[in-house]
Amino acid sequence: MTIIEEEFEDFLISTDRAKLDITAIHDFLSKHSGWSDNIPFDIVKTSIENSLNFGLFYKNKQIGFARVISDFSTIAYLGDIYVLDEYRGKGLSKKLMDVVVNHPNLQGLKRWILLTSTADWLYEKYGFVKVPNPEMYMERYNPQVYKAEIKNQIV
């Protein structure tokens, strides 16, 4: 897949996996995200290896991230989107979303999926809406999975 990079001011958004600071991504996701608290490092690493990733950098420091899981023909799941607190309010989340939704390999998809409890206002600007027929939606969800991982690592 072609690496996409967009520079603006002292910022860079890149899909180059080699530039990602997996330790920084893990730190945010495991301690500050609220949606993947306690996620083990190896799971974050594997998720990155199997996704299209968008790193947001300020002077080569990882300050944001988004990843997409997709078959690149019909569907995409957008997840793990964040910008560090100290960089919020500068339009960076919008810039990151612009690069994600305009990625050439993600065009013409029938469906994008996003699960969020925050920032609806941002995602609505990119065409995301509440599920119109929630009775059709099904999931298999285990909110304790990372707690089980930690317990298994201690034993």
N, CA, C and O atoms as a GROMACS GRO file, in nm:
protein
  620
    1MET      N    1   0.084  -0.118   0.000
    1MET     CA    2   0.000   0.000   0.000
    1MET      C    3   0.089   0.124   0.000
    1MET      O    4   0.191   0.130   0.069
    2THR      N    5   0.050   0.221  -0.076
    2THR     CA    6   0.126   0.345  -0.087
    2THR      C    7   0.123   0.422   0.046
    2THR      O    8   0.019   0.435   0.110
    3ILE      N    9   0.240   0.472   0.084
    3ILE     CA   10   0.248   0.554   0.206
    3ILE      C   11   0.200   0.694   0.171
    3ILE      O   12   0.244   0.754   0.073
    4ILE      N   13   0.110   0.746   0.252
    4ILE     CA   14   0.057   0.881   0.236
    4ILE      C   15   0.115   0.968   0.347
    4ILE      O   16   0.115   0.928   0.463
    5GLU      N   17   0.165   1.085   0.311
    5GLU     CA   18   0.213   1.180   0.411
    5GLU      C   19   0.163   1.318   0.377
    5GLU      O   20   0.164   1.361   0.262
    6GLU      N   21   0.118   1.387   0.480
    6GLU     CA   22   0.074   1.526   0.464
    6GLU      C   23   0.139   1.610   0.572
    6GLU      O   24   0.120   1.586   0.692
    7GLU      N   25   0.217   1.709   0.528
    7GLU     CA   26   0.284   1.800   0.621
    7GLU      C   27   0.211   1.933   0.623
    7GLU      O   28   0.162   1.980   0.520
    8PHE      N   29   0.203   1.995   0.741
    8PHE     CA   30   0.147   2.128   0.757
    8PHE      C   31   0.208   2.187   0.883
    8PHE      O   32   0.210   2.123   0.988
    9GLU      N   33   0.258   2.309   0.871
    9GLU     CA   34   0.330   2.375   0.980
    9GLU      C   35   0.436   2.278   1.034
    9GLU      O   36   0.515   2.226   0.956
   10ASP      N   37   0.440   2.252   1.164
   10ASP     CA   38   0.537   2.158   1.221
   10ASP      C   39   0.476   2.020   1.243
   10ASP      O   40   0.528   1.940   1.321
   11PHE      N   41   0.365   1.991   1.175
   11PHE     CA   42   0.292   1.867   1.194
   11PHE      C   43   0.306   1.777   1.071
   11PHE      O   44   0.333   1.823   0.960
   12LEU      N   45   0.288   1.648   1.095
   12LEU     CA   46   0.290   1.549   0.988
   12LEU      C   47   0.187   1.442   1.020
   12LEU      O   48   0.177   1.397   1.134
   13ILE      N   49   0.111   1.402   0.920
   13ILE     CA   50   0.026   1.285   0.928
   13ILE      C   51   0.083   1.186   0.828
   13ILE      O   52   0.103   1.219   0.711
   14SER      N   53   0.109   1.065   0.874
   14SER     CA   54   0.174   0.966   0.789
   14SER      C   55   0.112   0.828   0.810
   14SER      O   56   0.073   0.792   0.920
   15THR      N   57   0.105   0.752   0.700
   15THR     CA   58   0.063   0.612   0.709
   15THR      C   59   0.185   0.519   0.712
   15THR      O   60   0.169   0.397   0.702
   16ASP      N   61   0.302   0.574   0.725
   16ASP     CA   62   0.425   0.494   0.732
   16ASP      C   63   0.433   0.428   0.870
   16ASP      O   64   0.460   0.494   0.970
   17ARG      N   65   0.411   0.298   0.873
   17ARG     CA   66   0.411   0.223   0.999
   17ARG      C   67   0.546   0.234   1.071
   17ARG      O   68   0.550   0.231   1.194
   18ALA      N   69   0.654   0.248   0.996
   18ALA     CA   70   0.788   0.257   1.056
   18ALA      C   71   0.805   0.383   1.141
   18ALA      O   72   0.892   0.387   1.229
   19LYS      N   73   0.724   0.485   1.116
   19LYS     CA   74   0.735   0.610   1.193
   19LYS      C   75   0.656   0.606   1.324
   19LYS      O   76   0.676   0.692   1.410
   20LEU      N   77   0.570   0.509   1.340
   20LEU     CA   78   0.484   0.505   1.458
   20LEU      C   79   0.564   0.476   1.584
   20LEU      O   80   0.655   0.393   1.584
   21ASP      N   81   0.529   0.545   1.692
   21ASP     CA   82   0.585   0.519   1.824
   21ASP      C   83   0.485   0.431   1.897
   21ASP      O   84   0.395   0.480   1.966
   22ILE      N   85   0.501   0.299   1.882
   22ILE     CA   86   0.405   0.205   1.937
   22ILE      C   87   0.398   0.215   2.089
   22ILE      O   88   0.292   0.194   2.147
   23THR      N   89   0.509   0.248   2.153
   23THR     CA   90   0.509   0.265   2.298
   23THR      C   91   0.419   0.382   2.338
   23THR      O   92   0.342   0.371   2.434
   24ALA      N   93   0.428   0.493   2.266
   24ALA     CA   94   0.343   0.609   2.295
   24ALA      C   95   0.196   0.578   2.267
   24ALA      O   96   0.108   0.618   2.345
   25ILE      N   97   0.169   0.508   2.159
   25ILE     CA   98   0.031   0.471   2.126
   25ILE      C   99  -0.024   0.380   2.236
   25ILE      O  100  -0.135   0.401   2.284
   26HIS      N  101   0.054   0.282   2.276
   26HIS     CA  102   0.012   0.191   2.383
   26HIS      C  103  -0.013   0.267   2.513
   26HIS      O  104  -0.112   0.241   2.582
   27ASP      N  105   0.075   0.359   2.545
   27ASP     CA  106   0.059   0.438   2.668
   27ASP      C  107  -0.075   0.509   2.668
   27ASP      O  108  -0.149   0.505   2.767
   28PHE      N  109  -0.108   0.577   2.556
   28PHE     CA  110  -0.235   0.648   2.551
   28PHE      C  111  -0.353   0.551   2.560
   28PHE      O  112  -0.443   0.569   2.642
   29LEU      N  113  -0.351   0.449   2.476
   29LEU     CA  114  -0.464   0.356   2.472
   29LEU      C  115  -0.484   0.284   2.605
   29LEU      O  116  -0.598   0.267   2.649
   30SER      N  117  -0.376   0.242   2.669
   30SER     CA  118  -0.389   0.161   2.790
   30SER      C  119  -0.417   0.242   2.916
   30SER      O  120  -0.472   0.189   3.012
   31LYS      N  121  -0.379   0.372   2.915
   31LYS     CA  122  -0.392   0.451   3.038
   31LYS      C  123  -0.485   0.572   3.028
   31LYS      O  124  -0.532   0.621   3.130
   32HIS      N  125  -0.511   0.620   2.907
   32HIS     CA  126  -0.581   0.748   2.894
   32HIS      C  127  -0.703   0.746   2.802
   32HIS      O  128  -0.775   0.846   2.794
   33SER      N  129  -0.727   0.637   2.733
   33SER     CA  130  -0.833   0.637   2.632
   33SER      C  131  -0.973   0.618   2.688
   33SER      O  132  -1.068   0.681   2.643
   34GLY      N  133  -0.985   0.531   2.787
   34GLY     CA  134  -1.117   0.498   2.839
   34GLY      C  135  -1.184   0.386   2.763
   34GLY      O  136  -1.276   0.323   2.816
   35TRP      N  137  -1.142   0.357   2.641
   35TRP     CA  138  -1.204   0.249   2.564
   35TRP      C  139  -1.115   0.125   2.558
   35TRP      O  140  -1.164   0.018   2.520
   36SER      N  141  -0.990   0.135   2.592
   36SER     CA  142  -0.905   0.016   2.590
   36SER      C  143  -0.808   0.017   2.708
   36SER      O  144  -0.690  -0.017   2.696
   37ASP      N  145  -0.860   0.058   2.822
   37ASP     CA  146  -0.778   0.060   2.943
   37ASP      C  147  -0.716  -0.077   2.968
   37ASP      O  148  -0.781  -0.180   2.954
   38ASN      N  149  -0.589  -0.075   3.004
   38ASN     CA  150  -0.512  -0.196   3.037
   38ASN      C  151  -0.483  -0.287   2.919
   38ASN      O  152  -0.444  -0.402   2.938
   39ILE      N  153  -0.502  -0.239   2.797
   39ILE     CA  154  -0.473  -0.323   2.682
   39ILE      C  155  -0.324  -0.358   2.681
   39ILE      O  156  -0.240  -0.268   2.694
   40PRO      N  157  -0.290  -0.485   2.666
   40PRO     CA  158  -0.149  -0.524   2.664
   40PRO      C  159  -0.075  -0.470   2.540
   40PRO      O  160  -0.134  -0.453   2.434
   41PHE      N  161   0.053  -0.445   2.558
   41PHE     CA  162   0.137  -0.392   2.450
   41PHE      C  163   0.131  -0.481   2.327
   41PHE      O  164   0.119  -0.431   2.215
   42ASP      N  165   0.140  -0.612   2.345
   42ASP     CA  166   0.141  -0.704   2.230
   42ASP      C  167   0.013  -0.696   2.149
   42ASP      O  168   0.016  -0.713   2.027
   43ILE      N  169  -0.099  -0.671   2.214
   43ILE     CA  170  -0.226  -0.658   2.141
   43ILE      C  171  -0.226  -0.530   2.059
   43ILE      O  172  -0.271  -0.530   1.945
   44VAL      N  173  -0.176  -0.420   2.116
   44VAL     CA  174  -0.166  -0.294   2.040
   44VAL      C  175  -0.075  -0.315   1.920
   44VAL      O  176  -0.108  -0.274   1.808
   45LYS      N  177   0.039  -0.378   1.942
   45LYS     CA  178   0.136  -0.403   1.834
   45LYS      C  179   0.072  -0.486   1.722
   45LYS      O  180   0.086  -0.452   1.604
   46THR      N  181   0.001  -0.592   1.758
   46THR     CA  182  -0.065  -0.677   1.658
   46THR      C  183  -0.175  -0.601   1.585
   46THR      O  184  -0.191  -0.617   1.464
   47SER      N  185  -0.250  -0.518   1.658
   47SER     CA  186  -0.357  -0.441   1.592
   47SER      C  187  -0.299  -0.344   1.489
   47SER      O  188  -0.357  -0.324   1.383
   48ILE      N  189  -0.185  -0.286   1.521
   48ILE     CA  190  -0.119  -0.194   1.427
   48ILE      C  191  -0.066  -0.269   1.305
   48ILE      O  192  -0.077  -0.221   1.193
   49GLU      N  193  -0.010  -0.388   1.328
   49GLU     CA  194   0.042  -0.469   1.217
   49GLU      C  195  -0.067  -0.508   1.118
   49GLU      O  196  -0.038  -0.534   1.002
   50ASN      N  197  -0.192  -0.514   1.164
   50ASN     CA  198  -0.302  -0.560   1.080
   50ASN      C  199  -0.402  -0.451   1.044
   50ASN      O  200  -0.518  -0.479   1.014
   51SER      N  201  -0.357  -0.326   1.046
   51SER     CA  202  -0.445  -0.213   1.016
   51SER      C  203  -0.375  -0.113   0.926
   51SER      O  204  -0.253  -0.117   0.910
   52LEU      N  205  -0.453  -0.025   0.869
   52LEU     CA  206  -0.400   0.093   0.801
   52LEU      C  207  -0.395   0.201   0.909
   52LEU      O  208  -0.498   0.239   0.964
   53ASN      N  209  -0.275   0.250   0.938
   53ASN     CA  210  -0.254   0.341   1.051
   53ASN      C  211  -0.222   0.482   1.004
   53ASN      O  212  -0.159   0.503   0.900
   54PHE      N  213  -0.266   0.576   1.083
   54PHE     CA  214  -0.243   0.718   1.056
   54PHE      C  215  -0.180   0.779   1.181
   54PHE      O  216  -0.248   0.799   1.281
   55GLY      N  217  -0.051   0.808   1.174
   55GLY     CA  218   0.018   0.870   1.284
   55GLY      C  219   0.016   1.021   1.269
   55GLY      O  220   0.038   1.073   1.160
   56LEU      N  221  -0.009   1.091   1.377
   56LEU     CA  222  -0.006   1.237   1.381
   56LEU      C  223   0.115   1.276   1.465
   56LEU      O  224   0.128   1.234   1.580
   57PHE      N  225   0.203   1.357   1.408
   57PHE     CA  226   0.329   1.392   1.472
   57PHE      C  227   0.348   1.544   1.479
   57PHE      O  228   0.307   1.616   1.388
   58TYR      N  229   0.409   1.588   1.587
   58TYR     CA  230   0.453   1.726   1.601
   58TYR      C  231   0.603   1.721   1.621
   58TYR      O  232   0.651   1.670   1.722
   59LYS      N  233   0.678   1.773   1.525
   59LYS     CA  234   0.825   1.771   1.530
   59LYS      C  235   0.875   1.631   1.565
   59LYS      O  236   0.957   1.614   1.655
   60ASN      N  237   0.825   1.531   1.494
   60ASN     CA  238   0.864   1.390   1.508
   60ASN      C  239   0.816   1.323   1.637
   60ASN      O  240   0.853   1.209   1.662
   61LYS      N  241   0.735   1.391   1.719
   61LYS     CA  242   0.679   1.330   1.839
   61LYS      C  243   0.536   1.285   1.808
   61LYS      O  244   0.456   1.361   1.754
   62GLN      N  245   0.506   1.159   1.841
   62GLN     CA  246   0.372   1.106   1.818
   62GLN      C  247   0.274   1.176   1.913
   62GLN      O  248   0.288   1.168   2.035
   63ILE      N  249   0.173   1.246   1.855
   63ILE     CA  250   0.076   1.318   1.937
   63ILE      C  251  -0.068   1.276   1.907
   63ILE      O  252  -0.162   1.321   1.973
   64GLY      N  253  -0.084   1.189   1.808
   64GLY     CA  254  -0.217   1.143   1.773
   64GLY      C  255  -0.209   1.019   1.686
   64GLY      O  256  -0.102   0.980   1.640
   65PHE      N  257  -0.325   0.959   1.666
   65PHE     CA  258  -0.328   0.831   1.597
   65PHE      C  259  -0.471   0.801   1.554
   65PHE      O  260  -0.567   0.847   1.616
   66ALA      N  261  -0.484   0.724   1.449
   66ALA     CA  262  -0.610   0.664   1.407
   66ALA      C  263  -0.574   0.538   1.330
   66ALA      O  264  -0.468   0.530   1.268
   67ARG      N  265  -0.663   0.441   1.335
   67ARG     CA  266  -0.638   0.321   1.254
   67ARG      C  267  -0.768   0.275   1.190
   67ARG      O  268  -0.877   0.296   1.243
   68VAL      N  269  -0.752   0.211   1.075
   68VAL     CA  270  -0.865   0.162   0.999
   68VAL      C  271  -0.844   0.014   0.971
   68VAL      O  272  -0.737  -0.028   0.927
   69ILE      N  273  -0.947  -0.064   0.997
   69ILE     CA  274  -0.950  -0.205   0.960
   69ILE      C  275  -1.044  -0.214   0.841
   69ILE      O  276  -1.159  -0.170   0.849
   70SER      N  277  -0.997  -0.271   0.731
   70SER     CA  278  -1.079  -0.271   0.610
   70SER      C  279  -1.044  -0.384   0.515
   70SER      O  280  -0.934  -0.439   0.519
   71ASP      N  281  -1.140  -0.418   0.429
   71ASP     CA  282  -1.112  -0.507   0.316
   71ASP      C  283  -1.078  -0.423   0.192
   71ASP      O  284  -1.048  -0.478   0.086
   72PHE      N  285  -1.085  -0.290   0.206
   72PHE     CA  286  -1.052  -0.193   0.102
   72PHE      C  287  -1.140  -0.204  -0.022
   72PHE      O  288  -1.103  -0.158  -0.130
   73SER      N  289  -1.257  -0.264  -0.004
   73SER     CA  290  -1.350  -0.270  -0.117
   73SER      C  291  -1.494  -0.245  -0.075
   73SER      O  292  -1.572  -0.189  -0.153
   74THR      N  293  -1.532  -0.286   0.047
   74THR     CA  294  -1.672  -0.270   0.087
   74THR      C  295  -1.692  -0.205   0.223
   74THR      O  296  -1.792  -0.137   0.244
   75ILE      N  297  -1.598  -0.224   0.316
   75ILE     CA  298  -1.624  -0.181   0.454
   75ILE      C  299  -1.495  -0.138   0.523
   75ILE      O  300  -1.386  -0.185   0.491
   76ALA      N  301  -1.510  -0.048   0.619
   76ALA     CA  302  -1.397  -0.003   0.700
   76ALA      C  303  -1.446   0.025   0.841
   76ALA      O  304  -1.555   0.079   0.861
   77TYR      N  305  -1.365  -0.011   0.938
   77TYR     CA  306  -1.390   0.021   1.078
   77TYR      C  307  -1.284   0.123   1.120
   77TYR      O  308  -1.164   0.098   1.107
   78LEU      N  309  -1.328   0.236   1.171
   78LEU     CA  310  -1.239   0.342   1.216
   78LEU      C  311  -1.231   0.336   1.368
   78LEU      O  312  -1.334   0.338   1.436
   79GLY      N  313  -1.110   0.328   1.421
   79GLY     CA  314  -1.097   0.317   1.564
   79GLY      C  315  -0.967   0.373   1.618
   79GLY      O  316  -0.879   0.414   1.544
   80ASP      N  317  -0.959   0.374   1.750
   80ASP     CA  318  -0.840   0.418   1.824
   80ASP      C  319  -0.795   0.558   1.784
   80ASP      O  320  -0.675   0.585   1.773
   81ILE      N  321  -0.890   0.646   1.762
   81ILE     CA  322  -0.859   0.783   1.720
   81ILE      C  323  -0.833   0.869   1.843
   81ILE      O  324  -0.913   0.870   1.937
   82TYR      N  325  -0.720   0.940   1.842
   82TYR     CA  326  -0.694   1.032   1.952
   82TYR      C  327  -0.595   1.140   1.910
   82TYR      O  328  -0.516   1.123   1.818
   83VAL      N  329  -0.603   1.251   1.982
   83VAL     CA  330  -0.504   1.357   1.980
   83VAL      C  331  -0.476   1.387   2.127
   83VAL      O  332  -0.569   1.404   2.205
   84LEU      N  333  -0.349   1.393   2.164
   84LEU     CA  334  -0.314   1.421   2.303
   84LEU      C  335  -0.377   1.552   2.350
   84LEU      O  336  -0.389   1.648   2.273
   85ASP      N  337  -0.418   1.555   2.477
   85ASP     CA  338  -0.488   1.671   2.534
   85ASP      C  339  -0.420   1.803   2.504
   85ASP      O  340  -0.488   1.899   2.465
   86GLU      N  341  -0.290   1.811   2.520
   86GLU     CA  342  -0.220   1.939   2.505
   86GLU      C  343  -0.217   1.991   2.361
   86GLU      O  344  -0.177   2.105   2.337
   87TYR      N  345  -0.260   1.907   2.266
   87TYR     CA  346  -0.262   1.949   2.125
   87TYR      C  347  -0.405   1.966   2.073
   87TYR      O  348  -0.424   1.997   1.955
   88ARG      N  349  -0.503   1.947   2.157
   88ARG     CA  350  -0.642   1.962   2.114
   88ARG      C  351  -0.678   2.109   2.100
   88ARG      O  352  -0.612   2.196   2.157
   89GLY      N  353  -0.783   2.136   2.023
   89GLY     CA  354  -0.828   2.273   2.002
   89GLY      C  355  -0.752   2.345   1.892
   89GLY      O  356  -0.766   2.466   1.877
   90LYS      N  357  -0.672   2.273   1.816
   90LYS     CA  358  -0.593   2.332   1.707
   90LYS      C  359  -0.640   2.284   1.570
   90LYS      O  360  -0.574   2.311   1.469
   91GLY      N  361  -0.752   2.213   1.566
   91GLY     CA  362  -0.803   2.161   1.440
   91GLY      C  363  -0.734   2.034   1.392
   91GLY      O  364  -0.753   1.991   1.279
   92LEU      N  365  -0.653   1.973   1.478
   92LEU     CA  366  -0.576   1.855   1.438
   92LEU      C  367  -0.664   1.731   1.419
   92LEU      O  368  -0.636   1.649   1.332
   93SER      N  369  -0.769   1.716   1.499
   93SER     CA  370  -0.857   1.601   1.480
   93SER      C  371  -0.928   1.609   1.346
   93SER      O  372  -0.948   1.507   1.279
   94LYS      N  373  -0.965   1.729   1.305
   94LYS     CA  374  -1.028   1.746   1.174
   94LYS      C  375  -0.929   1.716   1.063
   94LYS      O  376  -0.964   1.651   0.964
   95LYS      N  377  -0.808   1.761   1.078
   95LYS     CA  378  -0.705   1.735   0.977
   95LYS      C  379  -0.678   1.584   0.966
   95LYS      O  380  -0.666   1.530   0.857
   96LEU      N  381  -0.670   1.518   1.082
   96LEU     CA  382  -0.649   1.374   1.083
   96LEU      C  383  -0.765   1.302   1.014
   96LEU      O  384  -0.743   1.212   0.932
   97MET      N  385  -0.887   1.342   1.046
   97MET     CA  386  -1.004   1.281   0.980
   97MET      C  387  -1.006   1.308   0.831
   97MET      O  388  -1.043   1.220   0.753
   98ASP      N  389  -0.966   1.428   0.788
   98ASP     CA  390  -0.958   1.459   0.645
   98ASP      C  391  -0.868   1.360   0.573
   98ASP      O  392  -0.903   1.306   0.467
   99VAL      N  393  -0.750   1.335   0.632
   99VAL     CA  394  -0.654   1.244   0.569
   99VAL      C  395  -0.709   1.102   0.568
   99VAL      O  396  -0.694   1.030   0.469
  100VAL      N  397  -0.771   1.059   0.677
  100VAL     CA  398  -0.827   0.924   0.685
  100VAL      C  399  -0.934   0.904   0.579
  100VAL      O  400  -0.924   0.812   0.498
  101VAL      N  401  -1.037   0.986   0.578
  101VAL     CA  402  -1.150   0.962   0.488
  101VAL      C  403  -1.116   0.986   0.341
  101VAL      O  404  -1.188   0.940   0.252
  102ASN      N  405  -1.007   1.057   0.315
  102ASN     CA  406  -0.967   1.081   0.176
  102ASN      C  407  -0.856   0.988   0.128
  102ASN      O  408  -0.807   1.002   0.016
  103HIS      N  409  -0.816   0.893   0.212
  103HIS     CA  410  -0.711   0.799   0.171
  103HIS      C  411  -0.757   0.727   0.043
  103HIS      O  412  -0.871   0.680   0.038
  104PRO      N  413  -0.673   0.718  -0.058
  104PRO     CA  414  -0.715   0.661  -0.186
  104PRO      C  415  -0.764   0.517  -0.179
  104PRO      O  416  -0.848   0.477  -0.260
  105ASN      N  417  -0.716   0.437  -0.085
  105ASN     CA  418  -0.759   0.298  -0.075
  105ASN      C  419  -0.889   0.282   0.003
  105ASN      O  420  -0.938   0.170   0.018
  106LEU      N  421  -0.944   0.392   0.052
  106LEU     CA  422  -1.068   0.386   0.130
  106LEU      C  423  -1.184   0.455   0.059
  106LEU      O  424  -1.283   0.492   0.122
  107GLN      N  425  -1.172   0.472  -0.071
  107GLN     CA  426  -1.277   0.538  -0.148
  107GLN      C  427  -1.375   0.434  -0.204
  107GLN      O  428  -1.336   0.322  -0.236
  108GLY      N  429  -1.502   0.472  -0.216
  108GLY     CA  430  -1.603   0.386  -0.275
  108GLY      C  431  -1.653   0.275  -0.185
  108GLY      O  432  -1.716   0.181  -0.232
  109LEU      N  433  -1.626   0.284  -0.056
  109LEU     CA  434  -1.673   0.182   0.037
  109LEU      C  435  -1.824   0.197   0.062
  109LEU      O  436  -1.875   0.308   0.065
  110LYS      N  437  -1.891   0.088   0.078
  110LYS     CA  438  -2.034   0.092   0.107
  110LYS      C  439  -2.060   0.135   0.250
  110LYS      O  440  -2.158   0.206   0.277
  111ARG      N  441  -1.974   0.093   0.343
  111ARG     CA  442  -2.001   0.121   0.484
  111ARG      C  443  -1.873   0.149   0.561
  111ARG      O  444  -1.772   0.080   0.546
  112TRP      N  445  -1.881   0.252   0.645
  112TRP     CA  446  -1.780   0.281   0.747
  112TRP      C  447  -1.846   0.256   0.881
  112TRP      O  448  -1.965   0.286   0.899
  113ILE      N  449  -1.771   0.203   0.976
  113ILE     CA  450  -1.822   0.177   1.111
  113ILE      C  451  -1.733   0.252   1.210
  113ILE      O  452  -1.611   0.258   1.195
  114LEU      N  453  -1.796   0.308   1.310
  114LEU     CA  454  -1.725   0.379   1.417
  114LEU      C  455  -1.805   0.361   1.544
  114LEU      O  456  -1.926   0.379   1.546
  115LEU      N  457  -1.736   0.326   1.652
  115LEU     CA  458  -1.800   0.318   1.783
  115LEU      C  459  -1.740   0.430   1.868
  115LEU      O  460  -1.619   0.437   1.886
  116THR      N  461  -1.825   0.517   1.919
  116THR     CA  462  -1.776   0.630   1.999
  116THR      C  463  -1.879   0.673   2.102
  116THR      O  464  -2.000   0.661   2.080
  117SER      N  465  -1.829   0.723   2.211
  117SER     CA  466  -1.918   0.785   2.310
  117SER      C  467  -1.883   0.933   2.326
  117SER      O  468  -1.943   1.003   2.408
  118THR      N  469  -1.788   0.980   2.247
  118THR     CA  470  -1.745   1.120   2.253
  118THR      C  471  -1.726   1.174   2.111
  118THR      O  472  -1.716   1.096   2.016
  119ALA      N  473  -1.722   1.302   2.098
  119ALA     CA  474  -1.689   1.372   1.973
  119ALA      C  475  -1.782   1.341   1.856
  119ALA      O  476  -1.740   1.339   1.741
  120ASP      N  477  -1.911   1.316   1.887
  120ASP     CA  478  -2.007   1.296   1.778
  120ASP      C  479  -2.002   1.410   1.678
  120ASP      O  480  -2.012   1.389   1.557
  121TRP      N  481  -1.987   1.532   1.729
  121TRP     CA  482  -1.984   1.653   1.645
  121TRP      C  483  -1.875   1.643   1.538
  121TRP      O  484  -1.893   1.690   1.426
  122LEU      N  485  -1.762   1.581   1.572
  122LEU     CA  486  -1.653   1.568   1.475
  122LEU      C  487  -1.690   1.468   1.367
  122LEU      O  488  -1.678   1.498   1.248
  123TYR      N  489  -1.734   1.351   1.407
  123TYR     CA  490  -1.760   1.244   1.311
  123TYR      C  491  -1.881   1.274   1.223
  123TYR      O  492  -1.886   1.231   1.108
  124GLU      N  493  -1.977   1.348   1.275
  124GLU     CA  494  -2.093   1.388   1.194
  124GLU      C  495  -2.051   1.474   1.075
  124GLU      O  496  -2.114   1.468   0.970
  125LYS      N  497  -1.945   1.554   1.092
  125LYS     CA  498  -1.893   1.636   0.981
  125LYS      C  499  -1.841   1.551   0.866
  125LYS      O  500  -1.826   1.600   0.754
  126TYR      N  501  -1.814   1.424   0.893
  126TYR     CA  502  -1.761   1.334   0.792
  126TYR      C  503  -1.863   1.230   0.749
  126TYR      O  504  -1.828   1.126   0.692
  127GLY      N  505  -1.991   1.258   0.776
  127GLY     CA  506  -2.099   1.173   0.728
  127GLY      C  507  -2.140   1.060   0.819
  127GLY      O  508  -2.229   0.982   0.784
  128PHE      N  509  -2.079   1.049   0.936
  128PHE     CA  510  -2.120   0.944   1.030
  128PHE      C  511  -2.251   0.984   1.095
  128PHE      O  512  -2.271   1.100   1.132
  129VAL      N  513  -2.341   0.887   1.110
  129VAL     CA  514  -2.470   0.909   1.174
  129VAL      C  515  -2.495   0.797   1.274
  129VAL      O  516  -2.433   0.691   1.266
  130LYS      N  517  -2.587   0.822   1.367
  130LYS     CA  518  -2.628   0.715   1.458
  130LYS      C  519  -2.686   0.601   1.373
  130LYS      O  520  -2.743   0.625   1.267
  131VAL      N  521  -2.671   0.479   1.420
  131VAL     CA  522  -2.720   0.364   1.345
  131VAL      C  523  -2.872   0.379   1.328
  131VAL      O  524  -2.945   0.382   1.426
  132PRO      N  525  -2.920   0.388   1.202
  132PRO     CA  526  -3.063   0.412   1.180
  132PRO      C  527  -3.151   0.292   1.217
  132PRO      O  528  -3.268   0.311   1.251
  133ASN      N  529  -3.099   0.173   1.212
  133ASN     CA  530  -3.174   0.053   1.248
  133ASN      C  531  -3.098  -0.028   1.352
  133ASN      O  532  -3.045  -0.135   1.322
  134PRO      N  533  -3.092   0.023   1.474
  134PRO     CA  534  -3.010  -0.046   1.575
  134PRO      C  535  -3.055  -0.189   1.602
  134PRO      O  536  -2.977  -0.271   1.651
  135GLU      N  537  -3.182  -0.219   1.571
  135GLU     CA  538  -3.230  -0.356   1.594
  135GLU      C  539  -3.160  -0.457   1.503
  135GLU      O  540  -3.166  -0.577   1.528
  136MET      N  541  -3.093  -0.409   1.398
  136MET     CA  542  -3.019  -0.498   1.308
  136MET      C  543  -2.875  -0.519   1.356
  136MET      O  544  -2.808  -0.613   1.314
  137TYR      N  545  -2.829  -0.432   1.443
  137TYR     CA  546  -2.691  -0.435   1.488
  137TYR      C  547  -2.673  -0.543   1.595
  137TYR      O  548  -2.752  -0.552   1.689
  138MET      N  549  -2.570  -0.623   1.579
  138MET     CA  550  -2.538  -0.725   1.679
  138MET      C  551  -2.389  -0.716   1.709
  138MET      O  552  -2.309  -0.674   1.625
  139GLU      N  553  -2.353  -0.755   1.829
  139GLU     CA  554  -2.212  -0.758   1.863
  139GLU      C  555  -2.187  -0.868   1.964
  139GLU      O  556  -2.276  -0.913   2.035
  140ARG      N  557  -2.062  -0.908   1.968
  140ARG     CA  558  -2.013  -0.997   2.073
  140ARG      C  559  -1.906  -0.916   2.143
  140ARG      O  560  -1.800  -0.889   2.086
  141TYR      N  561  -1.932  -0.877   2.266
  141TYR     CA  562  -1.851  -0.778   2.336
  141TYR      C  563  -1.805  -0.832   2.470
  141TYR      O  564  -1.886  -0.887   2.545
  142ASN      N  565  -1.677  -0.819   2.500
  142ASN     CA  566  -1.623  -0.863   2.627
  142ASN      C  567  -1.545  -0.748   2.689
  142ASN      O  568  -1.426  -0.734   2.662
  143PRO      N  569  -1.610  -0.664   2.771
  143PRO     CA  570  -1.541  -0.549   2.830
  143PRO      C  571  -1.434  -0.586   2.930
  143PRO      O  572  -1.356  -0.500   2.971
  144GLN      N  573  -1.427  -0.710   2.972
  144GLN     CA  574  -1.328  -0.755   3.070
  144GLN      C  575  -1.205  -0.820   3.006
  144GLN      O  576  -1.117  -0.867   3.077
  145VAL      N  577  -1.199  -0.824   2.874
  145VAL     CA  578  -1.094  -0.901   2.807
  145VAL      C  579  -0.953  -0.858   2.847
  145VAL      O  580  -0.867  -0.944   2.864
  146TYR      N  581  -0.927  -0.730   2.864
  146TYR     CA  582  -0.791  -0.687   2.899
  146TYR      C  583  -0.761  -0.712   3.046
  146TYR      O  584  -0.645  -0.732   3.083
  147LYS      N  585  -0.863  -0.711   3.128
  147LYS     CA  586  -0.842  -0.747   3.269
  147LYS      C  587  -0.805  -0.895   3.278
  147LYS      O  588  -0.721  -0.932   3.360
  148ALA      N  589  -0.865  -0.978   3.196
  148ALA     CA  590  -0.832  -1.121   3.192
  148ALA      C  591  -0.688  -1.139   3.144
  148ALA      O  592  -0.616  -1.225   3.194
  149GLU      N  593  -0.647  -1.059   3.046
  149GLU     CA  594  -0.511  -1.066   2.995
  149GLU      C  595  -0.411  -1.039   3.106
  149GLU      O  596  -0.312  -1.111   3.119
  150ILE      N  597  -0.436  -0.936   3.185
  150ILE     CA  598  -0.345  -0.899   3.294
  150ILE      C  599  -0.340  -1.013   3.396
  150ILE      O  600  -0.233  -1.051   3.443
  151LYS      N  601  -0.456  -1.066   3.430
  151LYS     CA  602  -0.463  -1.175   3.528
  151LYS      C  603  -0.383  -1.295   3.475
  151LYS      O  604  -0.311  -1.359   3.552
  152ASN      N  605  -0.396  -1.326   3.346
  152ASN     CA  606  -0.323  -1.438   3.289
  152ASN      C  607  -0.173  -1.414   3.288
  152ASN      O  608  -0.095  -1.509   3.299
  153GLN      N  609  -0.131  -1.289   3.273
  153GLN     CA  610   0.011  -1.257   3.271
  153GLN      C  611   0.072  -1.270   3.410
  153GLN      O  612   0.190  -1.304   3.422
  154ILE      N  613  -0.004  -1.243   3.514
  154ILE     CA  614   0.047  -1.246   3.651
  154ILE      C  615   0.069  -1.390   3.697
  154ILE      O  616   0.164  -1.418   3.769
  155VAL      N  617  -0.018  -1.479   3.657
  155VAL     CA  618  -0.014  -1.619   3.703
  155VAL      C  619   0.110  -1.688   3.655
  155VAL      O  620   0.130  -1.806   3.685
   0.00000   0.00000   0.00000
